[in-house]
């Protein structure tokens, strides 16, 4: 499983941690507030949770059965 | 098999969400149309209420800033940046900011905030920003700017370079020849609990007593044993994290421990004990890999995996980083 969305997402969280949690914070005409960054994490979590919920409710067939 | 399921689920999720949303919208629309028709039998359709006209979208372009370098180092960046824009540089006082033009309609405060809710949009922008930083970083010392640092004009960028000159020059001097590396320590929680239990004389005493008891007494004792092992496992986890961090910290130029990542978000198997960043001399990176291997072997009985990511531009070692 060398190229997968799961792996891409793992990298995305590392990227978000660095790009939004790190980097020099410098005065710009527009910058993100801490609240905006929190919203991004909420959004990430909502996506992950909705997948887990769908799986729990068997909305998603178990792939193993068809293999 | 679980991995495959996760993968499949992750791949399907956006489409399923979109479908669900489309269905919800369709149901809502039908309900509204029905309601409107019912009303229409008696009364003519009510006139839509007066709404203030939405503010027009801003037009033109604004300036997205990627990073700051010394003017004499300013590396050529050939790739497209955020929103497909060419990467340019704006110089002032011996410093250069790498910047690009982005459409104001998407990147001024209000639309920007809305776009942040769109993970696909965020990912595209984050990867474009990172790709430009990586290319610049491969050729020069850089001070990375946080995602979404924007200016209305080139003049704003020059003003920033002027105001922040001392801090930027200090950072460029300090970061010369250094790279950031991410280190995560992940262990198998069952083996962690087992090791914690093995190491505890108290747990052994509980086990012996338990062998002689039955019924309610045994149940209570088992609960107590389980709680004890959990506490010992937490303590062992902190000790391991502290010990690994101390070894790496001694070795690195600088270090920052960050909160462990949420398993739901990162998708890692096991328990993340440490999520840290280290500032390392570029020539000594082989040594970092060797040390990580050694530390992984030291904790093999916990099923430990040490994951390295890098080299990163020094995101966690500039002013304002949440360290």
Interface residues (C-beta under 8 A of the other chain):
Chain A: X1 X4 X5 X6 X9 X10 X12 X13 X14 X15 X16 X17 X18 X19 X20 X21 X22 X23 X24 X25 X26 X27 X28 X29 X30 X31 X32 X36 X39 X40 X41 X43 X44 X45 X47 X48 X49 X50 X51 X52 X54 X55 X59 X60 X62 X63 X64 X67
Chain B: X1 X3 X4 X5 X6 X7 X8 X9 X10 X11 X12 X13 X14 X16 X17 X62 X65 X68 X107 X108 X109 X112 X113 X116 X117 X119 X122 X123 X126 X127 X129 X130 X143 X144 X145 X146 X147 X148 X149 X150 X151 X152 X156 X160 X163 X164 X167 X168 X171 X182 X258 X261 X262 X264 X265 X266 X267 X268 X277 X309 X312 X315 X316 X318 X319 X320 X321 X322 X323
